[in-house]
Amino acid sequence: MVKREEIVHAANLIKIDLKDHEKYIEQVEKILNYFDILDNASAESESFVTQEMSLDKLRDDKYVPFDEKLITQLKNYKGTFVKAPKMI
């Protein structure tokens, strides 16, 4: 059971202002119940298919130098920073 004080404490720790703490109690309880289901799930009877591949079948990594500064190729940059859209 999640208590209101725990929701308020968690909100304070991550520095968010929650107006209605009660609405989040039910959501957090559902999340915790899902974790309980996952903790109790047994995968011992399941068989997992794996595909092994020898190292000689993998591609060779090759270094390809890039002569230009990548930041100058971006549309929205200022100095050494990339401008991202404002998040609401």
KEKE-3310 file (N, C-alpha, C; in steps of 0.2 Angstrom, whole numbers, plus 5000, padded with zeros to 4 digits):
npx = (5004:5003:5007:5001:5011:5022:5022:5022:5034:5043:5040:5045:5059:5062:5060:5047:5031:5017:5000:4989:4990:4984:4979:4990:4993:4985:4990:5004:5003:4998:5009:5018:5012:5013:5026:5027:5021:5030:5041:5037:5035:5039:5052:5058:5053:5052:5059:5073:5078:5093:5105:5120:5135:5150:5165:5172:5162:5157:5157:5171:5176:5179:5188:5183:5188:5181:5182:5176:5169:5156:5146:5144:5137:5124:5107:5102:5112:5122:5137:5145:5134:5119:5104:5088:5071:5059:5053:5038)
npy = (4994:5011:5026:5043:5051:5046:5048:5062:5064:5057:5066:5078:5074:5072:5085:5090:5098:5092:5094:5086:5074:5062:5056:5050:5040:5028:5025:5022:5011:5002:5000:4995:4983:4977:4974:4965:4954:4952:4948:4936:4928:4914:4908:4896:4885:4889:4888:4895:4902:4903:4910:4906:4914:4913:4922:4925:4927:4939:4957:4967:4980:4997:5011:5027:5042:5058:5073:5086:5097:5090:5097:5109:5104:5103:5110:5118:5126:5133:5140:5128:5121:5112:5117:5112:5108:5117:5109:5105)
npz = (5000:4995:5003:5005:5010:5005:4991:4991:4997:4987:4976:4981:4981:4968:4964:4959:4957:4963:4961:4964:4974:4977:4966:4960:4969:4966:4954:4956:4965:4955:4947:4956:4959:4946:4946:4956:4951:4940:4948:4953:4943:4934:4924:4922:4915:4902:4886:4878:4863:4856:4845:4839:4833:4824:4826:4815:4805:4808:4803:4799:4808:4803:4803:4798:4794:4797:4789:4791:4803:4813:4820:4813:4802:4807:4808:4818:4829:4841:4844:4853:4856:4853:4848:4854:4852:4862:4877:4883)
capx = (5000:5007:5004:5001:5017:5028:5021:5024:5042:5046:5039:5050:5065:5064:5058:5041:5026:5011:4994:4984:4994:4979:4978:4996:4993:4983:4995:5010:5001:4997:5015:5021:5008:5016:5033:5026:5019:5036:5045:5034:5035:5045:5054:5062:5050:5052:5065:5075:5081:5099:5109:5127:5138:5157:5168:5174:5156:5156:5160:5176:5175:5184:5188:5182:5188:5177:5186:5172:5166:5149:5142:5143:5132:5117:5103:5101:5117:5125:5143:5146:5128:5114:5097:5083:5064:5057:5049:5033)
capy = (5000:5017:5031:5049:5054:5043:5051:5068:5063:5056:5072:5082:5072:5074:5092:5092:5100:5089:5097:5081:5068:5056:5053:5046:5034:5022:5023:5019:5004:4997:4999:4990:4976:4974:4972:4959:4949:4950:4945:4930:4924:4909:4907:4890:4880:4891:4887:4901:4900:4907:4909:4908:4916:4913:4928:4926:4929:4946:4961:4970:4987:5001:5018:5031:5049:5063:5079:5092:5097:5088:5102:5114:5101:5103:5116:5123:5125:5139:5139:5121:5118:5110:5119:5107:5111:5118:5104:5108)
capz = (5000:4995:5007:5002:5012:5001:4985:4992:4998:4980:4972:4983:4979:4961:4963:4955:4961:4961:4964:4967:4976:4978:4959:4959:4973:4963:4948:4959:4967:4950:4945:4961:4958:4940:4948:4960:4946:4937:4953:4955:4937:4933:4917:4921:4911:4896:4882:4875:4857:4854:4839:4840:4827:4825:4826:4808:4801:4809:4799:4801:4810:4799:4805:4792:4796:4794:4789:4793:4810:4812:4823:4807:4798:4810:4806:4824:4834:4844:4848:4853:4858:4848:4850:4854:4853:4869:4879:4887)
cpx = (5004:5003:5005:5008:5023:5028:5024:5032:5045:5045:5044:5057:5067:5061:5053:5036:5020:5005:4990:4988:4990:4979:4984:4996:4991:4987:5001:5009:5000:5004:5019:5018:5011:5023:5032:5025:5025:5041:5043:5034:5041:5046:5058:5059:5050:5059:5067:5079:5087:5102:5116:5130:5146:5160:5170:5168:5154:5159:5166:5174:5181:5183:5188:5182:5184:5180:5182:5170:5158:5145:5140:5138:5125:5114:5103:5107:5119:5131:5144:5140:5123:5107:5092:5076:5063:5052:5044:5031)
cpy = (5006:5022:5038:5052:5052:5046:5058:5068:5062:5062:5077:5081:5073:5081:5093:5094:5097:5092:5092:5074:5061:5052:5048:5040:5027:5020:5020:5012:5000:4995:4994:4983:4973:4971:4966:4953:4947:4946:4937:4925:4919:4908:4900:4885:4883:4889:4893:4899:4905:4905:4911:4909:4916:4920:4930:4928:4936:4951:4965:4978:4991:5008:5022:5038:5053:5070:5085:5091:5095:5093:5107:5111:5101:5110:5121:5122:5132:5138:5131:5117:5117:5113:5114:5111:5111:5112:5107:5103)
cpz = (5000:4999:5003:5004:5007:4994:4986:4993:4991:4976:4974:4981:4972:4959:4958:4959:4959:4965:4968:4968:4976:4971:4958:4963:4970:4957:4951:4961:4961:4947:4949:4960:4952:4942:4952:4956:4942:4942:4954:4949:4936:4926:4916:4916:4903:4892:4878:4869:4856:4848:4840:4833:4829:4823:4818:4803:4803:4804:4802:4803:4806:4802:4798:4795:4793:4795:4792:4800:4809:4815:4817:4802:4801:4808:4812:4829:4835:4847:4847:4856:4853:4851:4849:4854:4860:4871:4884:4893)
residu = (MET:VAL:LYS:ARG:GLU:GLU:ILE:VAL:HIS:ALA:ALA:ASN:LEU:ILE:LYS:ILE:ASP:LEU:LYS:ASP:HIS:GLU:LYS:TYR:ILE:GLU:GLN:VAL:GLU:LYS:ILE:LEU:ASN:TYR:PHE:ASP:ILE:LEU:ASP:ASN:ALA:SER:ALA:GLU:SER:GLU:SER:PHE:VAL:THR:GLN:GLU:MET:SER:LEU:ASP:LYS:LEU:ARG:ASP:ASP:LYS:TYR:VAL:PRO:PHE:ASP:GLU:LYS:LEU:ILE:THR:GLN:LEU:LYS:ASN:TYR:LYS:GLY:THR:PHE:VAL:LYS:ALA:PRO:LYS:MET:ILE)
# end
